[in-house]
Amino acid sequence: MTRRHFAELTARQQTPLLRCRVHDRHPRSSEPHRAPHPADRHGCHRRDPRRGRRRARSPAAANTADTQPVAAAVCTLTKEMTEGPYYLDGALVRSDLTEGKAGIPLKLALTVVDSSCAVVPNALVELWHADALGEYSGYVGNNGHNESDDGTFLRGGVLTNASGVADLTTIYPGWYRGRCVHIHVKVHTGVTLSSDGSFTGGTELHTGQLFFDESVTAKVAKVSPYSTNTVTRTTLSQDSIYDGGGASSGLLTLTALGPSTPSGYTGTLTLGVDRS
């Protein structure tokens, strides 16, 4: 063997082999993506002669996420609850329900979704609740306090936006005999807006109640005018309607608007409704 032949043989043994393959025009989507080696740009991949054959992928490794069946999303429906005795037809369509009523500010952001978790735009979210002294408009005096009554304070509703959110401004509710602090809520679709600012018709998808964390309510109860309410307060755990189910039963997520209780709170909740 000449010196030239020996050099050529040695070079062939030290150079990694290239194996070419025909690429499938329709690659399987289940194959994991990897960054290409420079040799792959030419339809080839490099094989190190020092390594043995590639090990077969285990069934567990081959069972990638994109080969798994995907179940349709299902959202929890918010529990239906009693309408109670203080509902009035013809509520005004408006985002601010306060009408100057004294109380701790409460800004609500309520998101309406259906059972498939799709947001529900243009749904009317209607609220009504007691003032700081536990009195409902249209029924003032039932909780033992004498005040003016125009029949509309702390009542009204607003249409959800494109994201399914209804933004409303009101005050933290007071309490009346036998019930914890709460807000009544209805969700309607297909309503007609009237010239007097109210709404009519439509389909009622949900009737429920919104509840408040007991630790926050205890702080609110110490602030005027709530502190002048002489009726014994029923706590959240003592209430005959709230069942302890958390958000699915209407329990709001409360966030302070400032460093002290009088600064107010935001309240958020997703309302799951059945459109079928």
Buried (B, 14 or more C-beta within 10 A) or exposed (E): EEEEEEEEEEEEEEEEEEEEEEEEEEEEEEEEEEEEEEBBEEEBEEBEEEEEEEEEEEEEEEEEEEEEEEEEEEBEBBBEBEBBEBBEEEBBBBBEBBBEBEBBBBBBBBBBBBBEEEBBBEBBBBBBBBBBBBBBBBBBEBBEBEEEBEEBBBBBBBBBEEEBBBBBBBBBBBBBEEBBBBBBBBBBBEBEEEEEEBBEEBEBBBBBBBBBBBEBBEBBBEBEBBEEBEBEBBEBEEBEBBEEEEBBBBBBBBEEBEEEBBEBBBBBBBBBBEBE
